[in-house]
Amino acid sequence: MFRYEILILTIPEITKDEASTLEFQIDKLINSVKGAMISFERWGKYRLAYPVRKNDYGVYFLVRFEVEDKQSIIEELNRLFSVKFSDIVMRNMVSKLDKNQSLEYQKPPSLEDTPKRHISSFLEEKGLLKSSRGTKKTDEKTEEAAVPKEGEKPAVEDAPQEAPQEQPEKPAQEEKPAVETEEPKVDAVEKKETETSKEA
């Protein structure tokens, strides 16, 4: 008995019905040459290294089987994929396995298996975006630290207290000359009124 595996690349839009039809036809072909299917596994959807039939993605299937006559089955499988499933199967590769080789393998994680996350979490990990959640937490911590608890003395910080005191002084200085210039005008008007009332 010869042991083989087929790695099949299908279109990304393959449905469950099409996949089950593909499995049924492969199993039927293997049984017709007195073979047995070991496994039919759907690996999942993957991004391709280059476009195949104008598709950037594809779904992989791994089929393992044993047969007695190796030549006839490989030719029949190629005919099946190129004629009957030409619209579904984009590529296929048949490999011979050793009988003593273990059937265990490690499948790479597919796009369907990997957890979906938002782009902002990726940018935060790379340090390209500041975490909005992290800043809120740090703001809350600084607010908690600024408010003294019962029995504690407030922490004296020189730099933050000086900055708010300087800012209000500047607008007050700018407003004073404007008020001073208006006050003499009012006084001058009042003096004229008092002088005219005295003359009368």
N, CA, C and O of each residue as an XYZ file, in Angstrom:
800
protein
N       0.846     -1.203      0.000
C       0.000      0.000      0.000
C       0.878      1.248      0.000
O       1.876      1.329      0.716
N       0.483      2.205     -0.813
C       1.184      3.483     -0.883
C       0.332      4.545     -0.184
O      -0.891      4.585     -0.323
N       1.016      5.397      0.567
C       0.307      6.444      1.309
C       0.615      7.801      0.678
O       1.772      8.133      0.416
N      -0.440      8.575      0.440
C      -0.303      9.886     -0.199
C      -1.083     10.947      0.578
O      -1.968     10.659      1.384
N      -0.708     12.162      0.289
C      -1.513     13.289      0.767
C      -1.640     14.307     -0.368
O      -0.724     14.483     -1.171
N      -2.784     14.965     -0.414
C      -3.030     16.005     -1.413
C      -3.332     17.297     -0.669
O      -4.195     17.338      0.209
N      -2.618     18.336     -1.029
C      -2.916     19.665     -0.512
C      -3.660     20.400     -1.615
O      -3.126     20.612     -2.704
N      -4.895     20.787     -1.325
C      -5.770     21.397     -2.324
C      -6.011     22.855     -1.954
O      -6.370     23.171     -0.819
N      -5.809     23.733     -2.922
C      -6.110     25.155     -2.745
C      -7.364     25.466     -3.543
O      -7.395     25.298     -4.762
N      -8.400     25.922     -2.844
C      -9.663     26.241     -3.502
C      -9.913     27.743     -3.456
O      -9.183     28.494     -2.810
N     -10.946     28.154     -4.148
C     -11.323     29.573     -4.147
C     -11.774     29.962     -2.741
O     -12.253     29.109     -1.994
N     -11.628     31.238     -2.365
C     -11.995     31.635     -1.000
C     -13.501     31.582     -0.727
O     -13.911     31.534      0.433
N     -14.327     31.589     -1.775
C     -15.783     31.600     -1.604
C     -16.388     30.205     -1.583
O     -17.600     30.067     -1.748
N     -15.585     29.173     -1.388
C     -16.110     27.802     -1.417
C     -17.125     27.604     -0.288
O     -16.903     28.038      0.842
N     -18.234     26.947     -0.609
C     -19.287     26.713      0.378
C     -19.115     25.333      1.009
O     -18.295     24.531      0.562
N     -19.899     25.068      2.052
C     -19.841     23.754      2.720
C     -20.328     22.653      1.778
O     -19.795     21.544      1.779
N     -21.335     22.967      0.982
C     -21.851     21.970      0.040
C     -20.798     21.612     -1.010
O     -20.628     20.440     -1.348
N     -20.101     22.611     -1.517
C     -19.054     22.347     -2.507
C     -17.914     21.551     -1.897
O     -17.350     20.668     -2.543
N     -17.570     21.870     -0.632
C     -16.501     21.135      0.054
C     -16.907     19.682      0.292
O     -16.088     18.778      0.123
N     -18.154     19.450      0.680
C     -18.609     18.074      0.903
C     -18.695     17.296     -0.416
O     -18.434     16.094     -0.448
N     -19.067     17.994     -1.512
C     -19.083     17.344     -2.826
C     -17.671     16.959     -3.250
O     -17.450     15.877     -3.794
N     -16.721     17.851     -2.998
C     -15.316     17.574     -3.311
C     -14.828     16.364     -2.516
O     -14.163     15.486     -3.067
N     -15.150     16.316     -1.241
C     -14.745     15.190     -0.395
C     -15.379     13.892     -0.884
O     -14.718     12.854     -0.936
N     -16.651     13.949     -1.238
C     -17.353     12.745     -1.708
C     -16.734     12.223     -3.008
O     -16.542     11.016     -3.156
N     -16.421     13.114     -3.944
C     -15.862     12.694     -5.234
C     -14.453     12.099     -5.073
O     -14.111     11.118     -5.733
N     -13.652     12.692     -4.204
C     -12.295     12.168     -3.960
C     -12.381     10.784     -3.305
O     -11.665      9.859     -3.687
N     -13.271     10.660     -2.313
C     -13.450      9.371     -1.637
C     -13.943      8.310     -2.609
O     -13.489      7.167     -2.563
N     -14.852      8.673     -3.473
C     -15.388      7.736     -4.479
C     -14.284      7.266     -5.435
O     -14.209      6.088     -5.785
N     -13.434      8.207     -5.849
C     -12.335      7.870     -6.755
C     -11.318      6.956     -6.086
O     -10.829      6.011     -6.704
N     -11.000      7.234     -4.827
C     -10.027      6.406     -4.089
C     -10.584      4.996     -3.869
O      -9.849      4.016     -3.997
N     -11.864      4.887     -3.541
C     -12.490      3.570     -3.347
C     -12.551      2.773     -4.643
O     -12.515      1.543     -4.618
N     -12.644      3.471     -5.783
C     -12.729      2.771     -7.077
C     -11.419      2.062     -7.436
O     -11.430      1.104     -8.208
N     -10.287      2.524     -6.883
C      -8.990      1.873     -7.143
C      -8.534      1.042     -5.935
O      -7.346      0.777     -5.754
N      -9.518      0.639     -5.111
C      -9.263     -0.205     -3.938
C      -8.333      0.472     -2.934
O      -7.390     -0.130     -2.422
N      -8.630      1.733     -2.673
C      -7.875      2.483     -1.672
C      -8.786      2.892     -0.532
O      -9.972      2.562     -0.526
N      -8.237      3.607      0.428
C      -9.014      4.074      1.574
C      -8.573      5.487      1.952
O      -7.383      5.793      2.014
N      -9.563      6.331      2.199
C      -9.247      7.696      2.628
C      -8.965      7.693      4.124
O      -9.751      7.175      4.916
N      -7.840      8.275      4.495
C      -7.468      8.354      5.917
C      -8.110      9.575      6.560
O      -8.706      9.478      7.632
N      -7.985     10.735      5.896
C      -8.544     11.958      6.464
C      -8.816     12.981      5.366
O      -8.173     12.988      4.316
N      -9.783     13.835      5.644
C     -10.098     14.980      4.788
C     -10.294     16.152      5.731
O     -11.301     16.221      6.435
N      -9.335     17.082      5.751
C      -9.365     18.184      6.710
C      -9.389     19.523      6.006
O      -8.679     19.746      5.026
N     -10.215     20.403      6.523
C     -10.253     21.782      6.032
C      -9.288     22.585      6.897
O      -9.507     22.750      8.097
N      -8.218     23.084      6.280
C      -7.240     23.866      7.029
C      -7.758     25.254      7.329
O      -7.590     25.757      8.440
N      -8.378     25.868      6.361
C      -8.921     27.209      6.574
C      -8.487     28.173      5.492
O      -7.864     27.799      4.499
N      -8.839     29.425      5.717
C      -8.571     30.490      4.742
C      -7.224     31.138      5.047
O      -6.911     31.438      6.199
N      -6.427     31.352      3.986
C      -5.093     31.939      4.127
C      -4.886     33.024      3.076
O      -5.481     32.993      1.999
N      -4.033     33.975      3.416
C      -3.611     34.975      2.434
C      -2.496     34.365      1.601
O      -1.560     33.784      2.151
N      -2.585     34.490      0.279
C      -1.613     33.877     -0.624
C      -0.417     34.800     -0.840
O      -0.539     36.020     -0.732
N       0.723     34.221     -1.140
C       1.941     35.003     -1.373
C       1.821     35.820     -2.657
O       2.413     36.893     -2.769
N       1.063     35.318     -3.615
C       0.822     36.028     -4.873
C      -0.583     35.652     -5.350
O      -1.081     34.582     -4.998
N      -1.224     36.500     -6.133
C      -2.585     36.193     -6.582
C      -2.643     34.947     -7.468
O      -1.812     34.764     -8.357
N      -3.616     34.115     -7.214
C      -3.873     32.927     -8.027
C      -5.286     33.089     -8.586
O      -6.256     33.178     -7.833
N      -5.387     33.125     -9.904
C      -6.658     33.376    -10.591
C      -7.333     34.643    -10.061
O      -8.544     34.682     -9.843
N      -6.527     35.658     -9.865
C      -6.977     36.977     -9.385
C      -7.554     36.933     -7.965
O      -8.316     37.819     -7.579
N      -7.195     35.912     -7.193
C      -7.617     35.800     -5.793
C      -6.414     35.996     -4.888
O      -5.381     35.353     -5.077
N      -6.543     36.885     -3.899
C      -5.483     37.106     -2.915
C      -5.569     36.124     -1.755
O      -4.609     35.978     -0.998
N      -6.704     35.451     -1.604
C      -6.935     34.498     -0.519
C      -7.366     33.152     -1.102
O      -7.822     33.066     -2.242
N      -7.209     32.118     -0.298
C      -7.637     30.787     -0.715
C      -7.891     29.911      0.492
O      -7.405     30.195      1.587
N      -8.655     28.841      0.296
C      -8.958     27.895      1.367
C      -8.225     26.589      1.060
O      -8.329     26.046     -0.040
N      -7.478     26.094      2.058
C      -6.699     24.863      1.887
C      -7.428     23.667      2.508
O      -8.063     23.768      3.558
N      -7.307     22.532      1.812
C      -7.792     21.244      2.313
C      -6.644     20.249      2.230
O      -5.861     20.271      1.281
N      -6.549     19.379      3.228
C      -5.524     18.329      3.237
C      -6.226     16.966      3.231
O      -7.024     16.656      4.115
N      -5.907     16.165      2.214
C      -6.499     14.833      2.064
C      -5.377     13.809      2.162
O      -4.340     13.945      1.513
N      -5.597     12.781      2.980
C      -4.628     11.685      3.100
C      -5.322     10.374      2.795
O      -6.447     10.136      3.234
N      -4.636      9.519      2.032
C      -5.254      8.255      1.626
C      -4.179      7.206      1.342
O      -3.002      7.529      1.187
N      -4.609      5.946      1.277
C      -3.743      4.810      0.939
C      -4.329      4.088     -0.273
O      -5.538      3.872     -0.358
N      -3.453      3.719     -1.211
C      -3.878      2.976     -2.415
C      -2.848      1.890     -2.739
O      -1.722      1.912     -2.244
N      -3.263      0.944     -3.582
C      -2.349     -0.111     -4.007
C      -1.619      0.274     -5.291
O      -0.412      0.062     -5.410
N      -2.343      0.834     -6.241
C      -1.753      1.217     -7.523
C      -1.561      2.730     -7.541
O      -2.531      3.487     -7.505
N      -0.307      3.163     -7.597
C      -0.034      4.596     -7.470
C      -0.237      5.385     -8.755
O      -0.636      6.547     -8.687
N       0.016      4.809     -9.911
C      -0.048      5.559    -11.167
C      -1.473      5.963    -11.545
O      -1.721      7.117    -11.896
N      -2.395      5.025    -11.474
C      -3.751      5.309    -11.947
C      -4.448      6.366    -11.083
O      -5.176      7.207    -11.609
N      -4.235      6.331     -9.775
C      -4.934      7.275     -8.887
C      -4.458      8.712     -9.091
O      -5.270      9.636     -9.048
N      -3.177      8.916     -9.309
C      -2.653     10.276     -9.484
C      -3.191     10.884    -10.784
O      -3.563     12.057    -10.814
N      -3.231     10.101    -11.834
C      -3.775     10.593    -13.099
C      -5.267     10.909    -12.977
O      -5.740     11.917    -13.503
N      -5.989     10.057    -12.295
C      -7.434     10.264    -12.118
C      -7.722     11.503    -11.254
O      -8.658     12.255    -11.526
N      -6.916     11.699    -10.227
C      -7.095     12.876     -9.374
C      -6.820     14.170    -10.147
O      -7.566     15.142    -10.026
N      -5.748     14.175    -10.940
C      -5.446     15.363    -11.754
C      -6.582     15.666    -12.736
O      -6.931     16.825    -12.959
N      -7.154     14.606    -13.320
C      -8.281     14.777    -14.241
C      -9.511     15.318    -13.498
O     -10.221     16.184    -14.011
N      -9.751     14.810    -12.309
C     -10.897     15.255    -11.503
C     -10.796     16.744    -11.174
O     -11.771     17.485    -11.300
N      -9.593     17.176    -10.746
C      -9.410     18.577    -10.358
C      -9.432     19.518    -11.565
O      -9.944     20.634    -11.476
N      -8.878     19.068    -12.690
C      -8.779     19.954    -13.857
C     -10.062     20.014    -14.680
O     -10.280     20.985    -15.406
N     -10.910     18.999    -14.581
C     -12.138     18.978    -15.398
C     -13.377     19.263    -14.548
O     -14.074     20.252    -14.777
N     -13.647     18.411    -13.582
C     -14.904     18.513    -12.831
C     -14.901     19.679    -11.836
O     -15.915     20.356    -11.668
N     -13.766     19.910    -11.181
C     -13.696     20.963    -10.166
C     -12.779     22.106    -10.595
O     -12.117     22.721     -9.759
N     -12.741     22.385    -11.875
C     -11.842     23.442    -12.372
C     -12.250     24.827    -11.885
O     -11.401     25.710    -11.760
N     -13.541     25.034    -11.607
C     -13.995     26.339    -11.127
C     -13.791     26.515     -9.624
O     -13.841     27.637     -9.119
N     -13.560     25.404     -8.901
C     -13.380     25.479     -7.441
C     -11.918     25.320     -7.042
O     -11.408     26.100     -6.238
N     -11.241     24.324     -7.593
C      -9.850     24.016     -7.220
C      -8.905     24.861     -8.069
O      -8.891     24.765     -9.296
N      -8.110     25.699     -7.380
C      -7.141     26.537     -8.093
C      -5.800     25.831     -8.261
O      -5.180     25.930     -9.320
N      -5.342     25.115     -7.224
C      -4.067     24.385     -7.269
C      -4.212     23.107     -6.450
O      -5.044     23.023     -5.546
N      -3.386     22.110     -6.782
C      -3.307     20.910     -5.959
C      -1.904     20.337     -6.049
O      -1.220     20.476     -7.064
N      -1.487     19.689     -4.965
C      -0.153     19.105     -4.905
C      -0.252     17.737     -4.220
O      -0.757     17.626     -3.103
N       0.237     16.704     -4.903
C       0.209     15.341     -4.376
C       1.611     14.997     -3.880
O       2.598     15.206     -4.585
N       1.688     14.470     -2.661
C       2.978     14.082     -2.074
C       2.883     12.654     -1.554
O       1.859     12.235     -1.015
N       3.973     11.923     -1.730
C       4.031     10.555     -1.214
C       4.562     10.588      0.208
O       5.518     11.304      0.506
N       3.938      9.810      1.085
C       4.349      9.736      2.486
C       4.961      8.370      2.770
O       4.594      7.372      2.149
N       5.900      8.337      3.716
C       6.454      7.059      4.158
C       5.421      6.343      5.031
O       4.650      6.975      5.754
N       5.426      5.025      4.948
C       4.476      4.251      5.763
C       4.776      4.393      7.243
O       3.863      4.399      8.069
N       6.056      4.509      7.582
C       6.448      4.617      8.987
C       6.337      6.042      9.532
O       6.463      6.263     10.736
N       6.103      7.001      8.644
C       6.031      8.403      9.057
C       4.749      8.666      9.849
O       3.680      8.157      9.513
N       4.874      9.453     10.882
C       3.715      9.804     11.690
C       2.800     10.743     10.897
O       3.266     11.548     10.091
N       1.513     10.626     11.136
C       0.547     11.468     10.441
C       0.284     12.783     11.173
O      -0.546     13.586     10.746
N       0.991     12.993     12.267
C       0.815     14.243     13.010
C       1.512     15.382     12.279
O       2.560     15.192     11.661
N       0.926     16.547     12.357
C       1.511     17.739     11.745
C       0.989     18.954     12.498
O       0.009     18.877     13.239
N       1.663     20.064     12.291
C       1.233     21.303     12.925
C       0.761     22.256     11.836
O       1.538     22.697     10.989
N      -0.514     22.559     11.877
C      -1.129     23.425     10.876
C      -0.859     24.879     11.230
O      -1.028     25.261     12.388
N      -0.446     25.703     10.273
C      -0.274     27.126     10.574
C      -1.624     27.782     10.844
O      -2.624     27.377     10.251
N      -1.681     28.781     11.720
C      -2.976     29.405     12.046
C      -3.565     30.117     10.828
O      -2.879     30.881     10.150
N      -4.829     29.858     10.566
C      -5.493     30.475      9.415
C      -6.125     31.796      9.824
O      -6.148     32.149     11.003
N      -6.631     32.512      8.850
C      -7.294     33.787      9.123
C      -8.574     33.581      9.921
O      -9.013     34.479     10.639
N      -9.165     32.414      9.797
C     -10.389     32.117     10.540
C     -10.082     31.766     11.991
O     -10.928     31.951     12.866
N      -8.877     31.262     12.254
C      -8.499     30.863     13.609
C      -7.955     32.018     14.429
O      -8.147     32.063     15.644
N      -7.276     32.954     13.774
C      -6.646     34.036     14.505
C      -7.693     34.977     15.068
O      -8.684     35.267     14.398
N      -7.493     35.464     16.292
C      -8.484     36.375     16.874
C      -8.490     37.709     16.141
O      -7.442     38.226     15.753
N      -9.674     38.253     15.960
C      -9.800     39.544     15.278
C      -9.631     40.649     16.310
O     -10.174     40.568     17.412
N      -8.882     41.671     15.953
C      -8.686     42.795     16.866
C      -8.724     44.092     16.088
O      -8.575     44.114     14.866
N      -8.923     45.145     16.806
C      -9.045     46.457     16.175
C      -7.660     46.987     15.807
O      -6.668     46.649     16.453
N      -7.600     47.809     14.780
C      -6.318     48.357     14.306
C      -5.640     49.198     15.379
O      -4.412     49.263     15.423
N      -6.426     49.850     16.252
C      -5.825     50.701     17.280
C      -4.992     49.889     18.269
O      -3.969     50.371     18.756
N      -5.422     48.654     18.572
C      -4.632     47.834     19.501
C      -3.291     47.450     18.881
O      -2.281     47.371     19.581
N      -3.280     47.208     17.557
C      -2.029     46.902     16.864
C      -1.102     48.114     16.882
O       0.096     47.974     17.132
N      -1.641     49.293     16.621
C      -0.826     50.513     16.605
C      -0.291     50.840     17.999
O       0.826     51.338     18.140
N      -1.095     50.556     19.032
C      -0.644     50.788     20.409
C       0.538     49.884     20.750
O       1.490     50.316     21.400
N       0.473     48.614     20.305
C       1.572     47.679     20.571
C       2.863     48.130     19.905
O       3.944     47.967     20.471
N       2.758     48.693     18.713
C       3.934     49.143     17.975
C       4.410     50.518     18.433
O       5.448     50.994     17.970
N       3.675     51.161     19.328
C       4.072     52.471     19.831
C       3.758     53.606     18.876
O       4.312     54.698     19.007
N       2.874     53.363     17.916
C       2.521     54.395     16.951
C       1.294     55.184     17.369
O       0.976     56.204     16.758
N       0.603     54.728     18.400
C      -0.616     55.392     18.858
C      -0.635     55.344     20.369
O      -0.379     54.301     20.972
N      -0.942     56.488     20.984
C      -1.030     56.512     22.438
C      -2.339     55.880     22.853
O      -3.373     56.106     22.224
N      -2.298     55.102     23.891
C      -3.484     54.390     24.351
C      -4.446     55.358     25.010
O      -4.086     56.045     25.965
N      -5.660     55.413     24.506
C      -6.677     56.280     25.109
C      -7.118     55.696     26.444
O      -7.437     56.425     27.383
N      -7.130     54.369     26.510
C      -7.502     53.732     27.777
C      -6.428     53.969     28.831
O      -6.744     54.191     30.000
N      -5.172     53.925     28.430
C      -4.077     54.111     29.374
C      -4.024     55.526     29.920
O      -3.712     55.723     31.095
N      -4.324     56.517     29.086
C      -4.276     57.896     29.554
C      -5.386     58.161     30.551
O      -5.173     58.906     31.507
N      -6.558     57.583     30.367
C      -7.640     57.781     31.321
C      -7.249     57.212     32.678
O      -7.498     57.823     33.717
N      -6.630     56.025     32.652
C      -6.227     55.405     33.906
C      -5.168     56.243     34.606
O      -5.219     56.421     35.823
N      -4.212     56.758     33.845
C      -3.166     57.553     34.473
C      -3.729     58.870     34.971
O      -3.294     59.370     36.008
N      -4.700     59.452     34.244
C      -5.332     60.686     34.713
C      -6.062     60.438     36.021
O      -5.986     61.255     36.939
N      -6.771     59.314     36.115
C      -7.475     58.987     37.346
C      -6.498     58.794     38.499
O      -6.766     59.216     39.624
N      -5.365     58.155     38.217
C      -4.369     57.927     39.265
C      -3.785     59.245     39.752
O      -3.588     59.428     40.954
N      -3.506     60.165     38.833
C      -2.941     61.453     39.243
C      -3.958     62.267     40.021
O      -3.595     62.972     40.962
N      -5.253     62.178     39.636
C      -6.284     62.880     40.389
C      -6.396     62.313     41.798
O      -6.532     63.060     42.767
N      -6.337     60.973     41.909
C      -6.410     60.333     43.222
C      -5.208     60.727     44.077
O      -5.338     60.930     45.284
N      -4.052     60.834     43.454
C      -2.849     61.194     44.202
C      -2.901     62.650     44.645
O      -2.362     62.984     45.700
N      -3.529     63.517     43.877
C      -3.590     64.943     44.202
C      -4.528     65.205     45.370
O      -4.283     66.120     46.155
N      -5.594     64.428     45.505
C      -6.554     64.618     46.593
C      -6.056     63.864     47.818
O      -5.924     62.641     47.770
N      -5.775     64.566     48.920
C      -5.271     63.873     50.115
C      -6.402     63.120     50.816
O      -7.551     63.562     50.839
N      -6.043     61.986     51.377
C      -7.005     61.185     52.132
C      -7.051     61.720     53.561
O      -6.232     62.547     53.961
N      -8.024     61.229     54.313
C      -8.181     61.685     55.695
C      -6.936     61.341     56.513
O      -6.434     60.218     56.451
N      -6.450     62.303     57.270
C      -5.290     62.088     58.114
C      -3.961     62.284     57.403
O      -2.911     62.235     58.044
N      -3.981     62.506     56.090
C      -2.744     62.720     55.345
C      -2.557     64.205     55.063
O      -3.518     64.951     54.880
N      -1.298     64.607     55.035
C      -0.982     65.986     54.688
C      -0.898     66.097     53.172
O      -0.369     65.198     52.518
N      -1.408     67.177     52.607
C      -1.318     67.319     51.151
C       0.123     67.467     50.706
O       0.929     68.126     51.362
N       0.425     66.859     49.609
C       1.781     66.950     49.054
C       1.975     68.320     48.440
O       1.109     68.811     47.716
N       3.107     68.938     48.727
C       3.396     70.273     48.203
C       4.195     70.106     46.926
O       5.275     69.517     46.916
N       3.643     70.636     45.855
C       4.324     70.583     44.571
C       4.520     72.014     44.096
O       3.557     72.760     43.918
N       5.786     72.392     43.891
C       6.085     73.780     43.539
C       5.725     74.096     42.090
O       5.099     75.120     41.820
N       6.102     73.255     41.181
C       5.931     73.569     39.758
C       4.470     73.730     39.353
O       4.159     74.722     38.694
N       3.553     72.830     39.698
C       2.183     73.004     39.254
C       1.506     74.225     39.863
O       0.634     74.814     39.225
N       1.887     74.630     41.098
C       1.242     75.779     41.723
C       1.714     77.088     41.102
O       0.934     78.037     41.021
N       2.966     77.166     40.663
C       3.473     78.400     40.080
C       2.855     78.671     38.719
O       2.563     79.821     38.392
N       2.654     77.643     37.933
C       2.134     77.837     36.581
C       0.731     78.442     36.591
O       0.505     79.385     35.831
N      -0.237     77.969     37.400
C      -1.547     78.596     37.393
C      -1.523     80.026     37.928
O      -2.342     80.842     37.505
N      -0.599     80.360     38.858
C      -0.545     81.716     39.397
C      -0.039     82.697     38.343
O      -0.504     83.835     38.292
N       0.889     82.284     37.518
C       1.433     83.179     36.513
C       0.420     83.479     35.416
O       0.375     84.606     34.921
N      -0.374     82.526     35.034
C      -1.314     82.721     33.934
C      -2.382     83.754     34.257
O      -2.632     84.604     33.403
N      -3.040     83.756     35.425
C      -4.042     84.787     35.682
C      -3.433     86.183     35.813
O      -4.112     87.169     35.525
N      -2.156     86.296     36.247
C      -1.551     87.615     36.420
C      -1.374     88.332     35.096
O      -1.559     89.548     35.037
N      -1.028     87.637     34.051
C      -0.792     88.268     32.761
C      -2.043     88.945     32.224
O      -1.964     90.110     31.835
N      -3.215     88.267     32.182
C      -4.406     88.971     31.698
C      -4.795     90.133     32.613
O      -5.302     91.145     32.129
N      -4.567     90.010     33.934
C      -4.909     91.101     34.849
C      -4.060     92.331     34.546
O      -4.567     93.452     34.600
N      -2.782     92.148     34.228
C      -1.917     93.282     33.903
C      -2.354     93.938     32.595
O      -2.288     95.159     32.455
N      -2.788     93.146     31.666
C      -3.235     93.693     30.389
C      -4.535     94.463     30.555
O      -4.753     95.460     29.867
N      -5.416     94.012     31.470
C      -6.691     94.673     31.667
C      -6.533     95.993     32.426
O      -7.316     96.916     32.203
N      -5.549     96.105     33.309
C      -5.382     97.318     34.109
C      -5.159     98.567     33.266
O      -5.815     99.577     33.516
N      -4.268     98.548     32.280
C      -4.095     99.771     31.491
C      -5.379    100.178     30.772
O      -5.646    101.370     30.623
N      -6.167     99.221     30.330
C      -7.408     99.556     29.644
C      -8.370    100.226     30.609
O      -9.059    101.174     30.234
N      -8.429     99.748     31.849
C      -9.314    100.346     32.849
C      -8.803    101.724     33.235
O      -9.585    102.656     33.417
N      -7.468    101.850     33.359
C      -6.892    103.140     33.753
C      -7.145    104.195     32.682
O      -7.412    105.353     33.003
N      -7.065    103.814     31.444
C      -7.297    104.798     30.384
C      -8.755    105.210     30.330
O      -9.058    106.338     29.942
N      -9.665    104.324     30.709
C     -11.075    104.678     30.699
C     -11.413    105.560     31.890
O     -12.231    106.471     31.761
N     -10.813    105.316     33.036
C     -11.144    106.085     34.239
C     -10.847    107.582     34.083
O     -11.684    108.392     34.481
N      -9.704    107.989     33.527
C      -9.478    109.424     33.369
C     -10.503    110.077     32.451
O     -10.871    111.231     32.668
N     -10.962    109.378     31.451
C     -11.982    109.933     30.570
C     -13.249    110.207     31.348
O     -13.880    111.249     31.173
N     -13.623    109.276     32.204
C     -14.833    109.452     33.007
C     -14.648    110.618     33.965
O     -15.564    111.421     34.142
N     -13.467    110.726     34.593
C     -13.189    111.819     35.516
C     -13.236    113.166     34.790
O     -13.769    114.144     35.313
N     -12.680    113.203     33.591
C     -12.673    114.446     32.834
C     -14.092    114.872     32.491
O     -14.410    116.061     32.531
N     -14.937    113.926     32.159
C     -16.333    114.252     31.831
C     -17.050    114.760     33.069
O     -17.817    115.721     33.002
N     -16.791    114.100     34.223
C     -17.422    114.536     35.472
C     -16.955    115.942     35.860
O     -17.758    116.745     36.336
N     -15.656    116.255     35.661
C     -15.130    117.587     35.991
C     -15.791    118.650     35.136
O     -16.133    119.723     35.632
N     -15.975    118.361     33.846
C     -16.628    119.316     32.957
C     -18.062    119.559     33.387
O     -18.541    120.692     33.364
N     -18.759    118.474     33.787
C     -20.141    118.626     34.233
C     -20.214    119.452     35.500
O     -21.109    120.285     35.647
N     -19.282    119.233     36.421
C     -19.293    120.001     37.683
C     -18.966    121.455     37.425
O     -19.538    122.337     38.066
N     -18.029    121.735     36.470
C     -17.687    123.118     36.144
C     -18.836    123.842     35.472
O     -19.079    125.016     35.750
N     -19.541    123.155     34.594
C     -20.694    123.788     33.930
C     -21.833    124.014     34.907
O     -22.580    124.985     34.778
N     -21.972    123.132     35.877
C     -23.033    123.332     36.872
C     -22.698    124.478     37.797
O     -23.597    125.183     38.256
N     -21.395    124.685     38.086
C     -20.987    125.807     38.949
C     -21.204    127.129     38.257
O     -21.647    128.102     38.867
N     -20.881    127.154     36.942
C     -21.058    128.398     36.168
C     -22.527    128.772     36.076
O     -22.874    129.953     36.086
N     -23.372    127.788     35.987
C     -24.795    128.064     35.855
C     -25.342    128.528     37.174
O     -26.534    128.816     37.281
